[in-house]
């Protein structure tokens, strides 16, 4: 489970630093048990983020079954996708 407060805290960290692999590694270290994936927003077409930030969107992952899937359920969330949004 990932709480809304935990997701907000993660978003505030992302919003205050440069989004890159080093930041994602830092978040992994600070949030044991939470799976993080980093990609570009256009890798997730037709999906609605759970949280939108300046230059990034956050999606929740449900990894309880064999296949990972996006979810809107904080209770079922086991990970977070950080999707970087680039200006056109």
C-alpha positions in Angstrom: 0.0 0.0 0.0 1.1 3.5 -0.8 -0.6 6.3 1.1 -1.8 9.6 -0.6 0.5 11.4 1.9 3.5 9.2 0.9 2.8 10.0 -2.8 2.5 13.7 -2.0 5.9 13.6 -0.2 7.5 11.8 -3.1 6.0 14.4 -5.5 7.4 17.3 -3.4 10.9 15.7 -3.6 10.7 15.3 -7.3 9.4 18.8 -7.7 12.4 20.3 -5.8 15.2 18.4 -7.6 16.2 17.5 -11.2 14.4 14.5 -12.4 16.9 11.8 -13.5 18.0 8.3 -12.7 20.0 9.5 -9.6 16.9 11.0 -8.1 14.9 7.8 -8.8 17.7 5.8 -7.1 17.5 8.1 -4.1 13.7 7.6 -3.9 14.2 3.8 -4.0 16.6 4.0 -1.1 14.3 6.2 1.0 11.2 4.1 0.2 12.1 0.4 0.8 9.5 -2.0 -0.6 8.2 0.5 -3.1 9.0 -0.3 -6.8 9.9 2.8 -8.9 9.9 3.0 -12.6 11.1 6.1 -14.6 9.9 6.8 -18.1 8.7 9.5 -20.4 5.0 10.6 -20.3 4.5 9.6 -23.9 5.3 6.0 -23.0 1.9 5.9 -21.2 -0.6 7.0 -23.8 -4.3 7.1 -22.9 -3.7 6.7 -19.1 -4.7 9.2 -16.4 -2.0 10.0 -13.8 -2.9 9.8 -10.1 -0.9 13.0 -9.5 0.4 15.7 -11.9 3.4 17.8 -11.0 5.5 20.4 -12.8 7.4 18.4 -15.4 6.2 15.0 -14.3 3.2 12.8 -13.6 2.9 9.9 -11.1 1.0 6.7 -11.7 0.4 3.8 -9.2 1.4 0.2 -10.0 -0.4 -2.8 -8.8 2.1 -5.7 -8.6 0.2 -8.2 -6.6 -0.3 -10.6 -9.5 2.2 -11.9 -12.1 1.7 -9.0 -14.4 2.1 -5.4 -13.4 -0.7 -3.0 -14.2 -1.6 0.6 -13.5 -4.1 1.3 -10.8 -5.9 4.2 -9.1 -6.1 2.3 -5.8 -3.7 3.4 -3.2 -4.6 0.3 -1.2 -3.5 -2.0 -4.0 -0.4 0.1 -5.1 3.0 -1.6 -4.8 4.9 0.9 -6.9 5.1 4.2 -8.6 5.8 5.2 -12.2 7.5 8.6 -12.5 6.7 9.9 -16.0 8.7 12.9 -17.1 6.7 15.5 -19.1 8.8 17.4 -21.7 7.6 20.7 -23.1 6.9 20.7 -26.8 
